[in-house]
Amino acid sequence: HCVTDCVIMNSWLPEIFNGTGTECCDQTGIECSESRITEMFVSFSNASSNLGNSSLTGEIPPDIGLLTALIQLNLPENALTREIPSTLSKLAFLTTLKLQINQLNGTVPSWLGAMKTLTHIQLNWNELN
């Protein structure tokens, strides 16, 4: 499964997740369990991030909803834009969603309130309605 997870991450962030093997589970900010990505923390302010002097830009790719073992998605303090993708609603184990201090816009998705496992959410400092 992690090969699939790593392929997804490599298509979004090739400068960090170079390759398609399970080595993406060894990257700073990525936690895996049983070869599946369960936690992701990528932030410009994270001193241990592999981003160097840049931040995540553009939209959150819809394919991130295919990381079905994801428990925590932490992408604060970047330059992410557009809307929160509806495919995140497929993450049945997600407990934490932190997207604060980005440039996300649109409305706060109503499906966030229906996610039974989601207990921590931070969306402040965006352009959300």
NORPE-V449281 format. One record per backbone hydrogen bond with DSSP energy under -1.0 kcal/mol. NH is the residue of the N-H (numbers start at 0). CO is the residue of the C=O. Records with the same first field share a line. If there is no record, write none. Layout:
# NORPE-V449281
NH: CO  CO
This chain:
# NORPE-V449281
4: 0
5: 1
6: 2
7: 3
8: 4
9: 5
10: 6
11: 7
12: 8
15: 12
16: 12
17: 15
23: 20
24: 21
25: 22
26: 23
29: 26
30: 38
32: 35
35: 32
37: 30
38: 30
39: 71
40: 28
41: 73
43: 76
45: 42
48: 45
53: 50
63: 60
64: 61
65: 62
66: 63
67: 65
69: 66
70: 37
71: 37
72: 95
73: 39
74: 97
76: 99
78: 55
80: 57
87: 84
88: 85
89: 86
90: 87
91: 89
93: 90
94: 70
95: 70
96: 119
97: 72
98: 121
100: 123
102: 79
104: 81
111: 108
112: 109
118: 94
119: 94
121: 96
126: 103
128: 105
